[in-house]
Each structure stands twice: as structure tokens, then as C-alpha cells.
């Protein structure tokens, strides 16, 4: 069994946000998760799962968490190769109307709408679930409508 490596930070950012993350992977298995945390207790609200074998059978997904239950709210429709040992930029953007977009190197790979959680976020975390990932930089800011 894989023991996930997880780091998180407490930081406030609005419900309409843009996150940019630079990362590199050479992994053939496992996955990377970005977790958006809400409330003072840093409760997970959304997860973005990125698998190195990104494909129709194993797409990038956004998952909403509520009361210890998980709901897939969007899955990628494009499958760029991200386990090539090159630096990639992942952008996760959520607009005021709940529209979410995930881009890899500027190309939209996932679009969905989710309005369940409307409060500001209280932190974010990143997990390595058995893969090989290197992270270069993170940036979170208020999203400017439209995409």
C-alpha cells in the first residue's frame, strides 16, 4: 500500500480563484492531488486528481467532498502527457458563477460548474500518492472573470 505524502498550508483565498502550479513528473503510477480546504478546521472541500497516465480511462478529475463523501464533478476531455520529465504549468480557475477550468500548459483540459461551496477557502494542500513529482512554484490569486 502507498503511504501518501501530504503538505498543506493555512491561507485565505476567495471562492473565485486562479491557482497556478508548476510541476514535473516522471511517474508511471500513483497520482498528485491538490486539495482546497475550507472552514477554520481546514476541511477538504475539493480535490483535483492528476494521474501520470492521464487518459480517457484515467483522467484528471475534480472531486467535491461533503460530509465524508466524494462526488466527481468533472473529468478531463483532453489528455496531455505530463510524465515526460518536463516542467508543466497546471492552472485551476474557479469563477464567481462556479465555472471551473483546468488548463495544462495553457490548454483547457477540463471544464465544469460547481456552486455547492461558496465561501472563501482557508488553505490548500498537495499530496503525492505514490508517484514521482517535483513542484517548482504555486501562485493563488483572485480570479478575474471571464476565462
C-alpha positions, 0 to 999 in steps of 0.5 A, a space after each residue: 500500500 502507498 503511504 501518501 505524502 501530504 503538505 498543506 498550508 493555512 491561507 485565505 483565498 476567495 471562492 473565485 480563484 486562479 491557482 497556478 502550479 508548476 510541476 514535473 513528473 516522471 511517474 508511471 503510477 500513483 497520482 498528485 492531488 491538490 486539495 482546497 480546504 475550507 472552514 477554520 478546521 481546514 476541511 477538504 472541500 475539493 480535490 483535483 486528481 492528476 494521474 501520470 497516465 492521464 487518459 480517457 480511462 484515467 483522467 484528471 478529475 475534480 472531486 467535491 467532498 461533503 460530509 465524508 463523501 466524494 462526488 466527481 464533478 468533472 473529468 478531463 476531455 483532453 489528455 496531455 502527457 505530463 510524465 515526460 520529465 518536463 516542467 508543466 504549468 497546471 492552472 485551476 480557475 474557479 469563477 464567481 458563477 462556479 465555472 471551473 477550468 483546468 488548463 495544462 500548459 495553457 490548454 483547457 483540459 477540463 471544464 465544469 460548474 460547481 456552486 455547492 461551496 461558496 465561501 472563501 477557502 482557508 488553505 490548500 494542500 498537495 499530496 503525492 500518492 505514490 508517484 514521482 513529482 517535483 513542484 517548482 512554484 504555486 501562485 493563488 490569486 483572485 480570479 478575474 472573470 471571464 476565462 
